[in-house]
C-alpha cells in the first residue's frame, strides 16, 4: 500500500493515524517532495473510478491562484493530468494506492469499507 501525503496537512495526519491504529503497513510518500508522475496519475485515476477533476486540491492556494475552477472545464483529460504532474500541491490528498483501488481524500467510513475487505 502506498500512502501519499503532505505531512503538514491535518487531514493527512488524521488519515495516517487511522492507518497506524488499524495496523496497516504502507510506504509513505511526501507529495511535495515526490509529485506523482503523469503515468502514475493516469493509473490512479483509472483505478479509482473517479473523474480527473476529483484529483485536484480545490481548497489549495495554488489551485485558487491559478484560477483552475474556471479553467478545468475547457481542458482535456491529458492537459489536466499534465498539470497535476507539475506540482504536488495541486493534487488532492491523502491518497492511498492498493492493488485493488485508489482512495482520494480521507473519509474514514470509505477507507474502512475499502481497506478492510
BANU-385265 format. One record per residue: residue in three letters; x, y, z of N, C-alpha, C, O in turn. Coordinates in steps of 0.1 Angstrom, whole numbers, padded with zeros to 4 digits, always signed. Example, Ala and Ser with C-alpha at 12.3 -4.5 7.8 and 13.67 -1.06 7.14 Angstrom:
BEGIN
ALA+0132-0057+0078+0123-0045+0078+0132-0033+0078+0142-0033+0085SER+0128-0022+0071+0137-0011+0071+0129+0000+0079+0134+0011+0080
! end
This chain:
BEGIN
UNK+0008-0012+0000+0000+0000+0000+0009+0012+0000+0019+0013+0007UNK+0005+0022-0008+0012+0035-0009+0004+0045-0003-0008+0047-0007UNK+0009+0053+0006+0002+0064+0013+0009+0077+0008+0021+0079+0012UNK+0002+0085+0001+0007+0097-0005+0001+0109+0003-0011+0110+0004UNK+0010+0117+0009+0005+0127+0018+0014+0140+0017+0025+0140+0012UNK+0008+0151+0023+0016+0163+0026+0017+0163+0041+0007+0165+0048UNK+0029+0161+0047+0030+0160+0062+0024+0171+0070+0020+0169+0082UNK+0023+0183+0065+0017+0194+0072+0002+0195+0072-0004+0203+0079UNK-0004+0187+0064-0019+0186+0062-0025+0179+0073-0022+0167+0076UNK-0035+0185+0080-0042+0179+0091-0050+0167+0087-0050+0157+0095UNK-0056+0167+0076-0064+0156+0071-0054+0144+0069-0058+0133+0072UNK-0043+0147+0063-0033+0136+0061-0028+0130+0074-0026+0118+0076UNK-0026+0139+0084-0022+0134+0098-0033+0125+0104-0029+0115+0109UNK-0045+0129+0102-0056+0120+0107-0057+0107+0100-0059+0097+0106UNK-0055+0107+0087-0055+0095+0079-0044+0086+0083-0046+0074+0084UNK-0032+0092+0085-0020+0084+0088-0022+0077+0102-0019+0066+0104UNK-0027+0085+0111-0030+0080+0125-0040+0068+0124-0038+0058+0131UNK-0050+0070+0116-0060+0059+0114-0054+0047+0108-0056+0036+0113UNK-0046+0048+0098-0039+0037+0092-0030+0030+0103-0030+0017+0103UNK-0023+0038+0110-0014+0032+0121-0022+0024+0131-0019+0013+0135UNK-0034+0030+0136-0042+0024+0146-0048+0011+0141-0051+0002+0149UNK-0051+0010+0128-0056-0002+0122-0046-0012+0119-0049-0024+0115UNK-0033-0009+0120-0022-0018+0118-0018-0020+0104-0012-0030+0101UNK-0022-0011+0095-0018-0012+0081-0003-0009+0079+0002+0000+0085UNK+0003-0017+0070+0017-0014+0066+0016-0006+0053+0008-0010+0044UNK+0024+0004+0052+0023+0012+0040+0037+0019+0037+0045+0021+0046UNK+0039+0023+0025+0050+0031+0021+0045+0045+0021+0035+0049+0015UNK+0053+0054+0028+0049+0068+0030+0056+0076+0020+0068+0075+0018UNK+0049+0085+0013+0054+0094+0003+0050+0108+0004+0038+0111+0005UNK+0059+0117+0005+0056+0132+0006+0053+0137-0008+0062+0137-0016UNK+0041+0142-0010+0037+0146-0023+0044+0159-0028+0046+0161-0040UNK+0049+0167-0018+0056+0179-0022+0070+0175-0027+0076+0182-0036UNK+0076+0165-0021+0090+0161-0025+0090+0152-0037+0099+0152-0045UNK+0080+0144-0038+0079+0134-0049+0065+0134-0055+0056+0126-0052UNK+0063+0144-0064+0050+0145-0071+0047+0133-0079+0056+0127-0086UNK+0034+0129-0080+0030+0118-0089+0033+0121-0103+0031+0133-0108UNK+0038+0111-0111+0041+0113-0125+0028+0112-0133+0017+0108-0128UNK+0028+0116-0146+0017+0115-0154+0012+0101-0155+0000+0098-0155UNK+0022+0091-0156+0018+0077-0157+0011+0072-0145+0001+0065-0145UNK+0016+0076-0133+0010+0072-0120-0004+0078-0119-0013+0071-0116UNK-0005+0091-0123-0019+0097-0122-0029+0090-0131-0040+0088-0127UNK-0024+0087-0143-0034+0080-0153-0038+0067-0147-0050+0063-0147UNK-0029+0059-0141-0032+0046-0135-0041+0048-0123-0051+0041-0121UNK-0038+0058-0114-0046+0060-0102-0060+0065-0105-0070+0060-0099UNK-0061+0074-0115-0075+0079-0119-0083+0067-0124-0095+0066-0121UNK-0077+0059-0133-0084+0047-0138-0088+0037-0127-0099+0033-0127UNK-0079+0034-0118-0082+0025-0107-0092+0031-0097-0099+0023-0091UNK-0092+0044-0096-0101+0050-0086-0116+0050-0091-0125+0050-0083UNK-0118+0051-0104-0131+0052-0109-0136+0066-0108-0148+0069-0111UNK-0128+0075-0104-0132+0089-0102-0128+0098-0115-0120+0094-0123UNK-0135+0109-0116-0132+0118-0127-0118+0125-0123-0115+0126-0111UNK-0111+0129-0133-0098+0135-0131-0099+0148-0122-0090+0150-0114UNK-0110+0155-0124-0111+0168-0116-0112+0165-0101-0109+0174-0093UNK-0115+0153-0097-0116+0149-0083-0102+0148-0077-0100+0147-0064UNK-0092+0147-0085-0078+0146-0080-0072+0160-0078-0060+0161-0073UNK-0079+0171-0081-0074+0184-0078-0077+0188-0064-0088+0186-0059UNK-0067+0195-0057-0069+0200-0044-0076+0214-0045-0069+0224-0046UNK-0089+0213-0046-0097+0225-0048-0096+0236-0037-0099+0247-0039UNK-0092+0231-0025-0090+0241-0014-0076+0247-0013-0073+0255-0004UNK-0068+0243-0022-0054+0247-0021-0051+0261-0026-0059+0266-0035UNK-0041+0267-0021-0038+0281-0025-0034+0281-0040-0039+0290-0048UNK-0026+0272-0045-0021+0272-0058-0033+0270-0068-0034+0277-0079UNK-0043+0262-0064-0055+0260-0073-0062+0273-0074-0067+0276-0085UNK-0064+0280-0063-0071+0293-0064-0062+0304-0072-0068+0311-0080UNK-0049+0304-0069-0041+0314-0076-0041+0312-0091-0041+0322-0099UNK-0042+0299-0095-0042+0296-0110-0056+0297-0116-0058+0295-0128UNK-0066+0300-0107-0080+0301-0112-0084+0289-0119-0091+0290-0130UNK-0081+0277-0114-0084+0265-0121-0099+0261-0121-0103+0254-0130UNK-0106+0267-0112-0121+0264-0111-0127+0267-0125-0135+0260-0130UNK-0123+0278-0131-0128+0283-0144-0121+0276-0155-0128+0274-0166UNK-0109+0272-0154-0101+0267-0165-0103+0252-0167-0102+0247-0179UNK-0106+0244-0157-0106+0230-0158-0117+0225-0168-0114+0215-0175UNK-0128+0232-0169-0139+0228-0178-0134+0228-0193-0139+0219-0200UNK-0125+0236-0196-0121+0237-0210-0109+0229-0213-0104+0229-0225UNK-0103+0222-0203-0091+0215-0205-0094+0200-0209-0104+0195-0204UNK-0086+0194-0217-0087+0180-0220-0082+0171-0208-0076+0177-0199UNK-0086+0159-0208-0081+0150-0198-0066+0150-0197-0060+0150-0186UNK-0060+0149-0209-0045+0149-0210-0039+0162-0203-0029+0161-0196UNK-0045+0173-0206-0040+0186-0201-0041+0186-0186-0033+0191-0179UNK-0052+0181-0181-0055+0181-0166-0044+0172-0159-0038+0176-0149UNK-0041+0160-0165-0031+0151-0159-0017+0157-0160-0010+0156-0150UNK-0014+0164-0171-0001+0170-0172+0000+0181-0162+0011+0183-0156UNK-0010+0189-0159-0010+0199-0149-0008+0194-0135+0000+0199-0128UNK-0016+0183-0132-0014+0177-0119+0000+0172-0117+0005+0173-0105UNK+0006+0167-0127+0020+0162-0126+0031+0173-0124+0042+0170-0121UNK+0027+0185-0125+0037+0196-0124+0040+0200-0110+0050+0205-0107UNK+0030+0198-0100+0031+0203-0087+0023+0195-0077+0010+0194-0079UNK+0029+0188-0067+0021+0180-0058+0011+0188-0050+0001+0182-0045UNK+0013+0201-0049+0003+0209-0041-0010+0211-0049-0020+0215-0043UNK-0011+0207-0061-0023+0208-0069-0031+0195-0067-0043+0195-0070UNK-0025+0184-0062-0032+0171-0060-0038+0170-0047-0033+0173-0036UNK-0051+0165-0047-0058+0163-0035-0052+0151-0028-0046+0142-0033UNK-0052+0153-0015-0045+0143-0006-0053+0141+0007-0061+0150+0010UNK-0051+0131+0014-0041+0120+0011-0047+0110+0000-0059+0110-0003UNK-0038+0102-0005-0041+0092-0015-0036+0079-0010-0024+0078-0005UNK-0044+0069-0011-0040+0055-0008-0041+0047-0020-0052+0047-0027UNK-0030+0041-0024-0030+0032-0036-0028+0018-0032-0018+0014-0025UNK-0037+0009-0035-0036-0005-0032-0037-0013-0045-0039-0007-0056UNK-0035-0026-0045-0036-0034-0057-0051-0033-0062-0053-0035-0075UNK-0060-0031-0054-0074-0032-0058-0080-0018-0061-0091-0018-0067UNK-0074-0007-0057-0080+0006-0060-0072+0017-0054-0061+0016-0049UNK-0079+0029-0055-0072+0042-0051-0083+0050-0043-0094+0051-0048UNK-0079+0055-0032-0088+0063-0024-0082+0077-0024-0069+0079-0022UNK-0090+0087-0026-0085+0101-0026-0093+0109-0016-0105+0109-0015UNK-0085+0116-0007-0092+0123+0004-0094+0113+0015-0095+0101+0013UNK-0096+0118+0027-0099+0108+0039-0113+0109+0044-0117+0119+0049UNK-0120+0098+0041-0133+0096+0047-0133+0083+0054-0132+0072+0047UNK-0133+0083+0067-0130+0071+0075-0139+0059+0071-0134+0048+0070UNK-0152+0062+0069-0161+0051+0066-0157+0044+0053-0157+0032+0051UNK-0154+0053+0043-0150+0048+0030-0137+0040+0031-0136+0029+0025UNK-0127+0045+0038-0115+0038+0040-0117+0024+0047-0111+0014+0043UNK-0125+0025+0057-0129+0012+0065-0135+0002+0055-0130-0010+0055UNK-0144+0006+0047-0151-0003+0038-0142-0009+0028-0142-0021+0024UNK-0133+0000+0022-0124-0004+0011-0112-0012+0016-0109-0022+0010UNK-0106-0007+0027-0093-0013+0031-0094-0025+0039-0085-0033+0040UNK-0105-0027+0046-0107-0038+0055-0114-0050+0048-0118-0060+0055UNK-0115-0050+0035-0121-0062+0028-0111-0073+0028-0114-0084+0022
! end
